[in-house]
Amino acid sequence: MADVASRLSSEWRTWLAENVVRGVATRRLVDALVDAGLAEANALDEVEAVRRGLPVAEALRRVASHEDILALLDSRVALERQSGWTRRLDRRGDLTPRQVVEQYYLPHRPVVLEGFMRDWPLMREWTPARLAERYGDVAVEVMAGREARADHDVEPDACRQVLPFGAFLRRLEQGGPTNDLYLTARNFALEREELRGLLEHVRYPEGLLRATDRVGAVKLWVGPAGTLTQLHHDLGSVLFGQVHGRKRFRLIPSFQLHHVYSHLEVWSQVDAEHPDLARFPAYREVEVLETVVGPGDMLLIPAGWWHWVHALEVSVSVTFQEFDVPEGNTWWKLG
């Protein structure tokens, strides 16, 4: 945001109101205003004036009814910090499906399963070269023109484009790093009759994944180096598999929801690659786990865990949400 003058602009007042309601400490708010050019005495006056204003006072009154929930989240954050596990992301190459469920899925903890898919047929059949050879003439829908639209993640319909799978794959290999072109779960490639044969190459480890014909149960992602998915969470747990290339992940625990500036249901306002801590001061409290997932690896992302994803190379990925547990995947039901 621009520097402030002797009095706050409407943009700064909106920022201040949001962060007062979020419970950001007065000292941090004053420091941010001072850094932007306001005298300290004036900054303190502005914070107090916004706090006393009718809209914010009413919002604070409503938030007060949820203070027990926020206090519970803070307690969870404090306990996890004491345990130390939120400062590391486990990478395991020795787990059985049952151990994945008992040690990570049910405790609501992420884990990288190194080489978990190494013996699956999709590791040789879903490479870009093999896909182009077998399915190059199949028309697929992709998301194109993403770089021209800052809202492409939340308003994807304007980016939908149909082209031959082979032409799309050639553009990935020849075009260099870009976030402009991406075949995502929203394109439902595996629901096309011509591509259903790809599902023959998938395996469903008993006790971890459940085979199903449900639409969207298995999702395909194909894109160039440079594809970027901004910070968001899923409503159910996800088992993410990397078939070709590598992707970098940043993850934030679900119980740090109140520090992530959630909006539009599942998206964060924060750029996790370059967080603006002046604009989003509560984000200073989050603990970010970072990892790279390579070919054959899987990453368990528990429901509600925030994640940011960046492709380091031409990438083919697959995701699952049908877990082989008695009650099935547990879903976060937003109001």
Buried (B, 14 or more C-beta within 10 A) or exposed (E): EEEBEEEBEEEBBEBBBBBBBBBBEBEBBBBBBBEBEBEEEBBBBBBEEBBEBEEBEEBBEEBEEEEEEBEEBBEBBEEBEEEEBBEEBBEBEEBEBEBBBEBBBEEBBBBBBBBBBEEBEBBEBBBBEBBBEBBBEBEBBBBBEBEEBEEBBBEBEEBEEEBBBBEBBBBBEEBEEBBBBBBBBBBBBBEBEEBEEBBEBBEBBEBBBBEEEEEEBBBBBBBBBBBBBBBBBBBBBBBBBBBBBBBBBBBBBBBBBBBBBBEEEBBBBBBBEEBEEBBBBBBEEBBBBEBEBBBBBBBBBBBBBBBBBBBBBBBBBBBBBBBBBEEEBBEEEEE
